[in-house]
Amino acid sequence: MTNSDRKRVVVTGLGAITPIGNSLSDYWEGLLVGRSGIGSITQFDATQHACRIAGEVKGFDPIDFMDRKDAKRMDRFAQFAVAASKQALEDAKFEINDLNATQVGVLIGTGIGGIKVLEDQQEIYLNRGPDRCSPFMIPMMIANMAAGLTAIHTGAKGPNSCSVTACAAGSNAIGDAFRLIQNGYATAMLSGGTEAAVTPLSLAGFASARALSTRNDDPTRASRPFDRDRDGFVLGEGTGILFLEALDSAVARGARIYAEIVGYGLTCDAYHMTAPTPGGEGAARAIEQCLKDANLSPDQISYINAHGTSTGANDPTETAAIKKALGDNAYQVAISSTKSMTGHLLGGSGGIEAVATAMAIAHDQIPPTINLDNPDPNCDLDYVPHTSRAQTVEVALSNSFGFGGHNVTLAFRKYVG
């Protein structure tokens, strides 16, 4: 299939369950005002942990989106995905029915999946014996269940899959869904990322790797991407879902269009389990590949939603990658890390950040990087510190990088008929 034969793909619906709001409007408003969703952990007793803070989803009740029996048979990561997918369908004003169900698919990424169920069932196994483990343990914990259960609860019978590429999973899912529509395998896709890994074992593992901030007494200021005083990332949870649709379908039904998705780049560092390639070579290639796929030049980029984890490994490396890919234009681009407000949702991060990127284009507003008080000298680009910025956003990129050397960049453009 030639590029001219490929279908154009647009974003017509958005859903979000996040540490700063459990609806699209609350999430977007929280980003623009620079609200931090990070606080002391409430889901379990974290007093023995070196890190005792996280970006928790607050006030989420799965019963608002499904019946109680179904909710009890889902891990939190899958509950989030089903809820945000239903939000995205409602936002798109799209009804899945017998006539279109086979042309609507689901592709939702996650980094870890149902770790809470695994931890709980391990405790039951040790204390009460193997016969007391739940028969739902395996289907509740496996990573594909966010996509599978979303299809069950929405009736989507088209292509269905799950990307598990660590912190790049949500962006890989969106990029792969984009390709499926482009190439005619589906008319529409529910796609994004989900994670619910604020658990004792998950927290202990990341802390043991010295990856987490220990700014426990000042949690709202703990996530500080590109700041010289950062001391690690803050674990977050939640989901961001996009309803992607073939342009001809969206136009035919008079849908509102937030943005057009136009490019997808993915590469691997092939370097180290957890550390990026020095100088950001792999990440730069993902950006360059995405620009080539979208037929964009560096001077056309208005905004980049950065991976921006608030770690010494990511922030200067991503900065170097942006410079390598965009050249002198890197200094003209507005860049922000919304992880400064939400924390790092691991496999869910690409989902909520793609939602933010689409909203930035639709509303010509760029969310800030909060807590950027003392910029790292090696991070010398325009990171939109502290305060959101009203600015025309014609083209935006969203970066996601994951353990294992996975690099993903997505390109979105303001829709022009």
Buried (B, 14 or more C-beta within 10 A) or exposed (E): EEEEEEBBBBBBBBBBBBBBBBBBEBBBEBBBBBBBBBBEBEBEEBEEBBBBBBBBBEEBEBEEBBEEEBBEBBBBBBBBBBBBBBBBBBBBEBEBEEEBBEBBBBBBBBBBBBBBBBBBBEEBBEEEEEEEBBEBBBBBBBBBBBBBBBBEBBBBBBBBBBBBBBBBBBBBBBBBBBBBBBEEBBBBBBBBBBBBBBBBEBBBBBBEEEBBBBBBEEBBBBBBBBBBEBBBBBBBBBBBBBBBBBBEBBBEEEBBBBBBBBBBBBBBBEEEEEEBBEBBBBBBBBBBBBBEBBEBEBEBBBBBBBBBBBBBBBBBBBBBBBBBBBEEBBEEBBBBBBBBBBBBBBBBBBBBBBBBBBBBBBEBBBBBBBBBEEBBEEBBBBBBBEEBBEEEBBBBBBBBBBBBBBBBBBBBBBBEE
